[in-house]
Amino acid sequence: GENVEQHPSTLSVQEGDSAVIKCTYSDSASNYFPWYKQELGKGPQLIIDIRSNVGEKKDQRIAVTLNKTAKHFSLHITETQPEDSAVYFCAALDQAGTALIFGKGTTLSVSS
Amino acid sequence: KAGVTQTPRYLIKTRGQQVTLSCSPISGHRSVSWYQQTPGQGLQFLFEYFSETQRNKGNFPGRFSGRQFSNSRSEMNVSTLELGDSALYLCASSRGQGSNTEAFFGQGTRLTVV
């Protein structure tokens, strides 16, 4: 079945810097890759997603890139702010299209 | 537009008991999936329902079960609770068909087994 690896597990940046989180997946049939942000005491919030027919997608300060050949996808956050501090999860939708397989998460800390 | 609602938010149960958790999806969403979140294992898929049918099940013992009603609301049940079942249980809803795969999560039910 699908397996998703996520790196790094923790990331500390200064306010205004960029942050990059990387994920790899194992099943070449996967075609949907969402990213979630989870704040303390809350459920995961969908922040951006990408489908396999697209190489890059941007939404204001957030962008996601996908390399299908290498089975890599990455989250890029520019001009980080303290409110970006949270745990970020990448995921891949399984072949059946019914289950998200998650990475282990990255704890992002943005200090001002 | 109301989001995904999970009840209760917190539960404390004793080993050997059973528990039922409830999830109301976003209006118009017919797919409900359940996930278990623990510090050690992260987010793990339990099962997914669409139009009252279980379409997929994760690698959990038979003590974990679920169902979906005609109004798309879903419940999950855990019988004979074990200490290791302590976790945050998350429900996600989506339209569940074709390219409509965006899944939105509720706030979760925090289950503590003592």
HADDOCK unambig.tbl for C-alpha pairs under 7 A between the chains (distance, minus, plus):
assign (segid A and resid 42 and name CA) (segid B and resid 107 and name CA) 5.03 0.50 0.50
assign (segid A and resid 43 and name CA) (segid B and resid 105 and name CA) 5.88 0.50 0.50
assign (segid A and resid 43 and name CA) (segid B and resid 106 and name CA) 5.57 0.50 0.50
assign (segid A and resid 43 and name CA) (segid B and resid 107 and name CA) 4.15 0.50 0.50
assign (segid A and resid 43 and name CA) (segid B and resid 108 and name CA) 6.01 0.50 0.50
assign (segid A and resid 44 and name CA) (segid B and resid 105 and name CA) 5.96 0.50 0.50
assign (segid A and resid 45 and name CA) (segid B and resid 104 and name CA) 6.90 0.50 0.50
assign (segid A and resid 45 and name CA) (segid B and resid 105 and name CA) 6.69 0.50 0.50
assign (segid A and resid 46 and name CA) (segid B and resid 104 and name CA) 6.59 0.50 0.50
assign (segid A and resid 98 and name CA) (segid B and resid 48 and name CA) 6.49 0.50 0.50
assign (segid A and resid 98 and name CA) (segid B and resid 56 and name CA) 6.57 0.50 0.50
assign (segid A and resid 99 and name CA) (segid B and resid 45 and name CA) 6.45 0.50 0.50
assign (segid A and resid 100 and name CA) (segid B and resid 45 and name CA) 6.93 0.50 0.50
assign (segid A and resid 102 and name CA) (segid B and resid 43 and name CA) 6.15 0.50 0.50
assign (segid A and resid 104 and name CA) (segid B and resid 42 and name CA) 5.58 0.50 0.50
